[in-house]
Amino acid sequence: MIQRVLIIGGYGNFGSFISKVLAQESDIQVIVAGRSLNKAQQFISELDAKNAPEAVALDISLDINGALNTIKPNIVIHTSGPFQEQGYDVAQACINNSLHYIDLADGRSFVEGIESLNEIAQAHNVLVVSGASSVPCLTSALVDYYKDQFKSLESIDYGITTAQRTARGLATTSAILGYTGKAFKTLINGHQAIIYGWQGLRVRKYAKVGWRLLGNCDVPDLVLFPKRYPELKTIRFYAGLEIPFIHCTLWGLSWLVRIGLINRLDKFAPLLLRISFLFDWLGTSNSAFHMVLSGKDEEGANKSITFELTAKSGDGPYIPCMPAILITKKLVSGEIGAHGAYPCIGFISRNEYLNALSKLDIAWEEN
């Protein structure tokens, strides 16, 4: 039976890729939703789909329950961030309408808090998954894959460096600026330590993209991983921008937030995003991810494993789209029978994730 999959933000940066991939499935009918019906209609008019796609106007701040009752999807994929400022209205509406729900949230509190809906989701026999993105889905899949190669896994040091010439939207920009200069906690040497967004300036040389600057980044992993991997003593996650001048400018602005001269930067997101495009000519379309896992081997000696992924041709933004695609396919095929509300950990394996990336200009290595 054909399953109707509603993609909120279905013509946006992430949603458009998800829509294109799922439209190729013979047992899925894609429904592209957004605030602009004209944009949705234009998008589906050019969509190569196995089943006739639909376009709908949808504003999640209005009557989402009524909209879902009218559209009648089977699965809802929510891509319209930033999630840091949202509640669980969309997820709750999906539960009320007995629909499976998946979102691409990367907000720490949002993803962790999704479990508050677990009991009601189980009662309605639906699956609610938050954080179907690079973090915590890909990152936890990597840790799950490599942790058995250690007698004790003690430290994870990892991060993402983005490409300048790649698709980037207002929601992602707002999410990053929302924690820039703000205090948050991470596990360091066995204790919860306070660090600040976009500070902790460091440099790393990636095998295929060269030297990149990195800074502290707040992600769901920082609160989820200590519970999932209790042997861990340190978790450090970083993010970076390709052009050093832009990265350092944001680092400088983070200090203005930290000392209180500016309350928060996300209100300047539209302006800063427009300015950032002026520097595209200085950058490339190459981004990268690294993870260094450290601990002890069976003999008690120090052991380290490094995983590094490189995305070229502007394919980096497609990486966080894969969990929603894979989980949707599993729900449609009946491979997932779980009900309840969970962060996106344990649903996709490392090999499943990487295999899904194999058709893109993405490569990885480990040592």
C-alpha positions in Angstrom: 0.0 0.0 0.0 1.3 3.5 -0.9 2.2 5.6 2.2 1.6 9.3 2.2 4.6 11.1 3.5 4.2 14.8 4.4 7.4 16.8 4.4 7.1 20.1 6.3 9.5 22.5 4.7 9.6 20.2 1.7 11.0 22.7 -0.8 13.7 24.0 1.6 17.4 23.2 1.7 16.9 19.9 3.6 13.3 19.2 2.7 13.9 19.4 -1.0 16.5 16.7 -1.0 14.4 14.4 1.2 11.4 15.0 -1.1 13.5 14.1 -4.2 14.8 10.9 -2.8 11.5 9.7 -1.3 9.6 10.5 -4.5 11.6 7.8 -6.2 10.1 5.1 -4.0 7.2 3.2 -5.6 5.4 2.8 -2.3 5.6 6.4 -1.2 3.6 9.5 -2.2 5.3 12.7 -1.3 3.3 15.7 0.0 5.4 18.9 -0.1 4.3 21.5 2.5 5.4 25.0 3.3 4.0 28.4 4.0 4.0 29.3 0.3 1.6 27.2 -1.8 3.1 28.7 -5.0 6.6 27.5 -4.1 5.4 24.1 -3.2 3.5 23.8 -6.5 6.5 25.0 -8.5 8.7 22.5 -6.7 6.5 19.4 -7.4 6.0 20.5 -11.0 9.7 19.7 -11.5 9.8 16.7 -9.2 10.6 13.3 -10.8 8.2 11.1 -8.8 6.9 7.5 -9.0 3.6 8.6 -7.6 1.9 12.0 -8.3 3.2 14.4 -5.6 1.0 16.9 -3.8 1.6 20.5 -2.7 -0.1 22.0 0.3 0.2 25.3 2.2 1.0 24.7 5.8 1.9 27.0 8.7 2.8 25.0 11.8 2.0 28.0 14.0 -1.7 27.8 13.0 -4.1 24.8 13.3 -1.7 22.0 12.8 -4.2 19.4 14.1 -6.8 20.4 11.6 -4.3 20.5 8.8 -3.1 17.0 9.4 -6.6 15.8 9.6 -7.3 17.3 6.2 -4.1 16.2 4.5 -4.2 12.7 6.0 -0.6 11.6 5.7 0.8 8.4 7.2 4.2 9.8 8.1 5.3 13.4 8.8 8.9 14.7 8.4 9.4 18.0 10.0 12.4 20.0 8.6 11.4 23.6 9.4 13.8 24.8 12.1 15.2 26.3 14.1 13.9 23.8 16.6 15.5 25.6 19.6 12.6 28.0 19.8 9.8 25.5 19.1 7.7 23.3 21.3 6.3 19.9 20.5 3.1 21.1 18.8 3.8 19.3 15.5 4.8 16.1 17.2 1.8 16.2 19.5 -0.5 16.8 16.6 1.0 13.8 14.8 0.4 11.7 17.8 -3.2 12.9 18.1 -3.8 11.9 14.5 -2.0 8.6 14.9 0.8 9.5 12.5 4.5 8.7 12.7 6.7 11.7 13.2 10.4 12.4 12.4 12.2 15.7 12.7 15.7 17.0 11.8 16.2 18.9 15.1 19.7 19.5 16.4 18.7 21.5 19.4 20.0 20.0 22.6 17.0 20.4 24.9 14.5 19.8 22.1 15.9 16.4 21.1 16.5 15.3 24.7 13.0 16.4 25.8 11.2 14.4 23.1 11.0 11.5 25.5 8.3 13.4 27.4 5.9 12.3 24.6 6.9 8.6 25.0 3.9 7.4 27.0 1.3 9.1 24.8 3.1 8.0 21.6 3.1 4.4 22.8 -0.6 4.7 23.6 -1.3 5.8 20.0 1.0 3.1 18.5 3.2 5.7 16.7 6.9 6.3 16.4 8.2 9.8 17.2 11.9 10.4 16.4 13.7 13.7 17.1 17.2 14.5 15.9 17.1 12.5 12.7 20.3 14.3 11.6 24.1 14.1 11.6 23.9 14.6 15.4 23.0 12.5 17.2 22.2 9.8 14.5 25.4 9.6 12.6 27.6 10.4 15.5 26.0 7.7 17.8 26.1 5.2 14.9 29.9 5.7 14.7 30.4 5.4 18.5 28.2 2.2 18.5 30.3 0.7 15.7 33.7 1.4 17.2 33.2 1.2 21.0 33.6 -2.6 21.1 37.1 -2.2 19.8 38.0 -0.6 23.1 38.1 -2.2 26.6 37.1 1.2 27.8 36.1 4.2 25.6 37.0 7.3 27.5 37.0 10.3 25.1 35.3 11.5 21.9 36.6 14.5 20.1 34.7 15.3 16.9 33.4 18.1 14.8 32.1 19.4 11.4 33.7 22.0 9.2 31.3 23.5 6.6 31.9 24.6 3.0 31.5 28.2 2.1 29.9 27.6 -1.3 27.1 25.4 -0.3 23.4 25.6 0.4 22.7 27.3 3.8 19.5 28.6 5.1 18.1 31.1 7.7 17.0 28.3 10.1 20.5 26.7 10.3 22.1 30.2 10.7 19.7 31.1 13.4 20.3 27.9 15.3 24.1 28.4 15.3 23.8 32.1 16.3 21.4 31.1 19.1 24.1 29.5 21.1 27.1 31.6 20.0 28.6 33.1 23.1 26.2 31.3 25.4 27.2 29.0 28.2 26.5 25.3 28.1 27.9 22.1 29.7 29.9 19.2 28.4 31.7 16.3 30.0 35.4 17.0 30.5 37.7 14.7 32.5 34.7 13.1 34.2 33.0 16.3 35.3 30.4 18.6 33.7 32.2 21.7 32.7 30.9 25.0 31.4 32.0 26.1 27.9 30.8 28.8 25.6 29.4 28.6 22.0 31.9 29.2 19.2 34.8 29.7 21.7 37.5 27.2 22.5 39.2 28.2 19.3 41.3 25.4 17.7 42.7 24.4 14.4 42.6 21.0 12.7 44.1 19.7 9.5 41.7 17.5 7.5 43.2 15.1 5.1 41.4 16.3 2.0 40.3 19.9 2.8 43.3 21.2 4.7 43.4 23.4 7.8 40.2 24.6 9.3 39.3 26.6 12.4 36.8 25.1 14.9 34.9 26.3 17.9 32.6 24.9 20.6 29.2 23.7 19.3 26.2 22.8 21.4 24.5 19.6 20.2 22.2 16.9 21.6 25.1 14.5 22.0 26.6 16.4 24.9 23.6 15.5 27.1 22.7 12.1 25.5 26.0 10.4 25.2 27.0 10.4 28.9 23.9 8.4 29.5 24.4 6.0 26.6 28.1 5.6 27.1 28.7 5.9 30.9 32.4 5.1 30.6 33.1 8.3 28.8 35.1 10.9 30.6 35.3 13.6 27.9 33.0 14.7 25.0 34.1 17.7 22.9 32.1 18.7 19.8 33.2 21.5 17.5 32.0 23.2 14.3 33.8 25.5 12.0 33.4 27.8 8.9 35.7 27.4 5.9 36.9 31.0 5.6 39.1 31.9 8.6 38.0 35.6 8.5 34.3 34.7 8.9 35.0 32.1 11.6 37.1 34.6 13.6 34.5 37.3 13.1 31.9 35.0 14.7 34.4 34.1 17.4 34.7 37.8 18.1 31.0 38.4 18.2 30.7 35.4 20.7 32.7 37.5 23.2 30.2 40.3 23.0 27.5 37.9 23.9 29.5 36.3 26.6 30.3 39.6 28.4 26.7 40.8 28.0 27.1 43.6 25.4 24.7 41.7 23.1 22.0 39.5 24.5 21.9 37.1 21.6 23.0 37.0 17.9 20.2 35.0 16.3 18.1 38.2 15.8 20.8 39.3 13.4 20.6 36.0 11.4 19.0 37.5 8.2 21.7 40.2 8.0 24.6 38.0 8.8 23.5 35.3 6.3 23.2 37.9 3.5 26.7 39.2 4.3 28.1 35.7 4.4 27.1 35.1 0.7 29.4 38.0 -0.3 32.4 35.8 0.5 31.4 32.8 -1.5 34.0 33.5 -4.1 36.7 32.9 -1.5 35.5 29.4 -0.6 35.0 26.0 -1.9 32.2 23.4 -1.9 34.1 21.0 0.3 33.2 20.2 3.9 34.4 17.6 6.4 33.7 15.7 9.6 36.0 14.0 12.0 35.7 11.8 15.1 38.6 10.7 17.3 37.7 8.0 19.8 40.2 7.4 22.5 40.5 4.9 25.4 42.2 1.7 26.5 42.7 -1.6 24.6 42.5 -5.1 26.1 46.0 -4.8 27.5 45.3 -1.4 29.1 47.4 0.5 26.6 46.2 3.8 25.1 44.2 3.3 21.9 42.8 5.8 19.4 40.6 5.5 16.2 40.1 8.4 13.8 37.2 8.5 11.4 37.2 11.3 8.8 34.5 12.0 6.2 34.9 14.5 3.3 32.0 15.9 1.2 32.7 17.6 -2.1 30.6 19.2 -4.8 28.4 20.8 -2.2 27.0 17.5 -1.0 27.7 18.1 2.7 24.2 19.4 3.5 22.7 16.1 2.3 24.4 14.2 5.1 21.9 15.3 7.8 19.0 14.4 5.5 19.8 10.7 5.5 18.3 9.5 8.8 14.8 10.9 8.0 15.0 9.1 4.6 16.2 5.8 6.0 13.7 5.7 8.9 10.8 6.6 6.6 11.8 3.8 4.3 12.0 1.4 7.2 8.6 2.5 8.5 7.0 2.0 5.1 8.6 -1.5 4.7 7.6 -2.5 8.2 11.2 -2.9 9.4 10.6 -0.7 12.4 7.9 -1.9 14.8 8.9 0.3 17.7 6.4 2.8 19.2 7.2 5.7 21.5 9.2 8.9 21.4 12.9 8.8 21.2 16.0 10.8 20.2 17.4 9.4 16.9 19.9 6.9 18.4 20.0 3.2 17.5 17.7 3.4 14.5 20.4 3.6 11.8 23.7 1.7 11.8 27.0 3.1 10.6 27.1 0.9 7.5 23.5 1.8 6.6 24.2 5.5 6.9 27.4 5.4 4.9 25.9 3.2 2.2 23.2 5.8 1.8 25.9 8.4 1.2 27.8 6.3 -1.4 26.0 7.8 -4.4 27.1 11.3 -3.5 30.5 13.0 -3.7 31.4 11.8 -0.2 34.3 9.7 0.9 35.5 8.4 4.3 38.5 6.7 5.9 39.5 5.5 9.3 42.8 4.8 11.0 
